[in-house]
Amino acid sequence: MNIAVMYQSLRGGTRRAANEIAKSFQALGAAVGTYPVTNIDAQFVLNADLLVIGTWTDGLFGLGAKPAQIGKLNTLPDISQKKTSIFVTYEISPSKSLQQFEEWAIDRGVNLVHQQSFKVRGPFRKDISEEIEDFTRKSIEAITSTNA
Ligand SMILES: Cc1cc2nc3c(=O)[nH]c(=O)nc-3n(C[C@H](O)[C@H](O)[C@H](O)COP(=O)(O)O)c2cc1C
């Protein structure tokens, strides 16, 4: 199974989450490519069995939170019909950004299989390994059980 993990990160927290997601998929035997959204291997991405796309929550800490740097995510090639899991990182609340990120993914025509948020404070290290394992397990289950 080939999995492409793509992320948009400002201070490194979302990159770290993406790297941990990649390691977790590798531990399950998948071949994983991990890329910033602006520097992907398009061939690998378009042939992958599962895409993972993550960004951080941008806003005024409560007011008008949204998925960050959506313009960069829009530079991705045509990913319609691709089985895709999405995630956002956040500090206060992920609900608005995750909902808008889901709308973005649906607008792009992806086959959305799972979505999740991770509380990650940019410059600090926090153990989110259990949540990461939850993300990878649910993503794999969704693409293997439904055959969607
Ligand atoms: C300019 C800015 C605005 C932010 N606004 C919010 C917000 O409205 N709500 C929230 O939960 N987190 C907010 N955050 C926190 C980030 O989403 C969180 O720290 C994220 O993990 C950062 O990812 P990164 O380290 O990959 O850049 C904000 C961070 C920055 C830098």
PDBQT file of the ligand as one rigid body, heavy atoms in Angstrom, charges set to zero:
ROOT
HETATM    1  C1  LIG A 201      -1.248  33.316  13.373  1.00  0.00    +0.000 C 
HETATM    2  C2  LIG A 201      -1.797  32.120  14.123  1.00  0.00    +0.000 A 
HETATM    3  C3  LIG A 201      -3.142  32.047  14.365  1.00  0.00    +0.000 A 
HETATM    4  C4  LIG A 201      -3.673  30.945  15.057  1.00  0.00    +0.000 A 
HETATM    5  N1  LIG A 201      -5.019  30.887  15.289  1.00  0.00    +0.000 NA
HETATM    6  C5  LIG A 201      -5.549  29.826  15.945  1.00  0.00    +0.000 A 
HETATM    7  C6  LIG A 201      -6.966  29.754  16.210  1.00  0.00    +0.000 A 
HETATM    8  O1  LIG A 201      -7.748  30.640  15.857  1.00  0.00    +0.000 OA
HETATM    9  N2  LIG A 201      -7.438  28.661  16.872  1.00  0.00    +0.000 N 
HETATM   10  C7  LIG A 201      -6.620  27.622  17.271  1.00  0.00    +0.000 A 
HETATM   11  O2  LIG A 201      -7.110  26.643  17.853  1.00  0.00    +0.000 OA
HETATM   12  N3  LIG A 201      -5.271  27.671  17.035  1.00  0.00    +0.000 NA
HETATM   13  C8  LIG A 201      -4.726  28.742  16.390  1.00  0.00    +0.000 A 
HETATM   14  N4  LIG A 201      -3.374  28.784  16.152  1.00  0.00    +0.000 N 
HETATM   15  C9  LIG A 201      -2.532  27.667  16.621  1.00  0.00    +0.000 C 
HETATM   16  C10 LIG A 201      -2.053  26.772  15.510  1.00  0.00    +0.000 C 
HETATM   17  O3  LIG A 201      -3.103  26.280  14.715  1.00  0.00    +0.000 OA
HETATM   18  C11 LIG A 201      -1.308  25.566  16.110  1.00  0.00    +0.000 C 
HETATM   19  O4  LIG A 201      -0.284  26.002  16.954  1.00  0.00    +0.000 OA
HETATM   20  C12 LIG A 201      -0.728  24.702  15.017  1.00  0.00    +0.000 C 
HETATM   21  O5  LIG A 201      -0.327  23.475  15.552  1.00  0.00    +0.000 OA
HETATM   22  C13 LIG A 201       0.469  25.362  14.349  1.00  0.00    +0.000 C 
HETATM   23  O6  LIG A 201       0.975  24.499  13.366  1.00  0.00    +0.000 OA
HETATM   24  P1  LIG A 201       2.465  24.683  12.828  1.00  0.00    +0.000 P 
HETATM   25  O7  LIG A 201       3.389  24.537  14.002  1.00  0.00    +0.000 OA
HETATM   26  O8  LIG A 201       2.611  23.602  11.831  1.00  0.00    +0.000 OA
HETATM   27  O9  LIG A 201       2.564  26.041  12.201  1.00  0.00    +0.000 OA
HETATM   28  C14 LIG A 201      -2.819  29.896  15.501  1.00  0.00    +0.000 A 
HETATM   29  C15 LIG A 201      -1.442  29.992  15.243  1.00  0.00    +0.000 A 
HETATM   30  C16 LIG A 201      -0.927  31.076  14.559  1.00  0.00    +0.000 A 
HETATM   31  C17 LIG A 201       0.546  31.139  14.304  1.00  0.00    +0.000 C 
ENDROOT
TORSDOF 0
